[in-house]
Amino acid sequence: MSGTLDQGLKEQALSCGVEIQFNRKMDEHEVDLVATGPVSDKISLRWPEASPSGHRVRRLT
């Protein structure tokens, strides 16, 4: 997603020489910073509808 806050922060970090490693488990003593994304607490369902887009998304909590 170009233009997002996350991408902007990533680009700034990389331009400063930060090494980013995704989907890797490491001991907390091996790194300077640990960051994780949000945990999803919602379920999204899609099904055909008679709408202009052809689909409707409903979120369940």
C-alpha positions as CSV (number, residue, x, y, z in Angstrom):
1,M,0.0,0.0,0.0
2,S,1.9,3.0,-1.2
3,G,1.3,6.2,0.6
4,T,0.3,4.8,3.9
5,L,1.7,5.8,7.3
6,D,3.3,2.4,7.7
7,Q,5.0,2.6,4.3
8,G,6.2,6.1,5.0
9,L,7.8,5.0,8.3
10,K,9.3,2.0,6.7
11,E,10.8,4.1,3.9
12,Q,12.3,6.5,6.5
13,A,13.8,3.7,8.5
14,L,15.3,2.0,5.5
15,S,16.8,5.4,4.3
16,C,18.5,5.6,7.8
17,G,20.1,2.2,7.4
18,V,17.6,0.2,9.5
19,E,17.4,-3.5,8.7
20,I,13.8,-4.8,8.8
21,Q,13.1,-8.5,9.0
22,F,9.6,-9.8,8.5
23,N,8.1,-13.1,9.7
24,R,11.1,-14.1,11.7
25,K,11.2,-15.0,15.4
26,M,14.3,-13.8,17.2
27,D,15.3,-13.6,20.9
28,E,14.6,-10.1,22.3
29,H,18.3,-9.8,23.3
30,E,19.3,-10.1,19.6
31,V,17.4,-7.0,18.5
32,D,17.2,-3.3,19.3
33,L,13.4,-3.0,18.6
34,V,10.5,-5.4,18.5
35,A,7.4,-4.3,16.6
36,T,4.2,-6.2,15.8
37,G,1.1,-5.4,13.9
38,P,-2.4,-5.3,15.4
39,V,-4.2,-8.5,16.2
40,S,-7.4,-8.9,14.1
41,D,-10.5,-9.2,16.3
42,K,-13.0,-9.1,13.4
43,I,-14.2,-11.5,10.8
44,S,-15.1,-10.2,7.3
45,L,-17.5,-12.1,5.1
46,R,-18.3,-11.5,1.4
47,W,-21.2,-12.7,-0.5
48,P,-23.0,-11.8,-3.8
49,E,-25.6,-9.0,-3.4
50,A,-27.7,-7.0,-5.8
51,S,-25.5,-3.9,-5.4
52,P,-23.5,-1.7,-7.8
53,S,-20.3,-3.4,-6.8
54,G,-21.8,-6.9,-7.0
55,H,-20.5,-7.7,-3.5
56,R,-21.2,-6.5,0.0
57,V,-18.9,-6.7,3.0
58,R,-20.3,-7.2,6.5
59,R,-18.2,-7.1,9.6
60,L,-19.0,-9.2,12.6
61,T,-17.6,-8.5,16.0
